[in-house]
Amino acid sequence: MPDSNSPYRIKSKPSKYADFMKVYKIRTPKYKFYLERGGDSNDPIILLIMGLGAQSLAWTNNFCKRLIDSGFQVIRFDNRDIGKSSKLKHKNQLTKENQSLSRQLRLLSRFKLGLPTKLKDEQIPYDLFDMAEDTHQLLNALDIDHCHVLGMSMGGMIAQILAAKYPQRVTKLGLLSTSNNRPFLPAPKMDALRAFTSVPAADQDTQAIIADNVHLIKTIGSRLYFDEARVFRHAELLHHRRFYPKGVVRQLLAVLATGSLVKIDAQIKQPTLIVHGTHDRLLPPAHGKSLAKHIPHATFILVPQMGHDLPYPLVRYLADLFAEHFSQDAMPDTPNPDTPKP
């Protein structure tokens, strides 16, 4: 932990969301972050980075516990502008200017064509490089010299930047349901895009908000494994924990403002495991294949029937894939062409 002269301030207590994890409230020079950590302090660390608009608890307890039982410490945290971490309320006016669906679709169209989304007369609150720096600051605050990093969706994009920019901090890299946003990759399916960019229900209409989130998971997630009652309970928990839709808009803008990570991928030297679902409607499988093509030491696994989520029936399988990857002394010289069965 940092000494009394450190620029970081940390408070800790037991987590009320997982009895095997401890909460850390960390103040970095810029922001405050909510973080949970579990596992034996002597075990290697896996840092989990979650995706767009998703709170840290989207890394479900059973997923985290499976990694811990496999011999790792696990850290999950709320990104800026989401959950219990700092909200950039001073950016609310920029958020309002970019909140319309037509505006977001225009930016997305430019983004998919590889054109700049941040024009001279436009402002974007922050980009993914800023969010990667947040993660770097958290590692500094926790006095962690190096760790394994696993990122999902937008979190996988942040993880790519972190691995390239701070190679000494990232031992091995795991990427789940994510992309390098290379121009001309397949766009999200229309129903997934509509569900993801729809205007949220009024703040006071709790049941409508929760229903919208259940519909989102049903649309973009693994339809074969969809369990409405389980998804509803989780959506209800996350809503009451901290609902903040303005942060979702700003995180979307961060992805669009960052653009292609192909040049970043060429700089990643760590062994990397890329896992993607055959039925991902938000980021179709070509996104994962593009990562495997552009990251030098990458293994790619395509999971049958998986969408853009962490479905309960696949949790053990997915956790074990990454635990095995992070446990290996060295990656094989060539990727295994066989796709394991869940």
Buried (B, 14 or more C-beta within 10 A) or exposed (E): EBEEEEEBEBEBEEBEBBEBBBBBBBBBEEBBBBBBBBBEEEBBBBBBBBBBBBBBBBBBBEBBBBBBEBBBBBBBBBBBBBBBBBBBEEBBEBBEEBBEEEEBEEBBEBBBEBEEBBEEEBEBBBBBBBBBBBBBBBBBBBEBEBBBBBBBBBBBBBBBBBBBBBBEBBBBBBBBBBBBBBEEBEBBBEEBBEBBBEEBBEEEEBEEBBBBBBBBBBBBBBBEBBBEEBBBEBBBEBBEBBBBBBBBBBBBBBBBBBBBBBEBBEBBBBBBBBBBBBBBBBBBBBBBBBBBEBBEBBBBBBBBBBBBBBBBEBBEBBBBBBBEBBEEEEBEEEBEEEEEEB
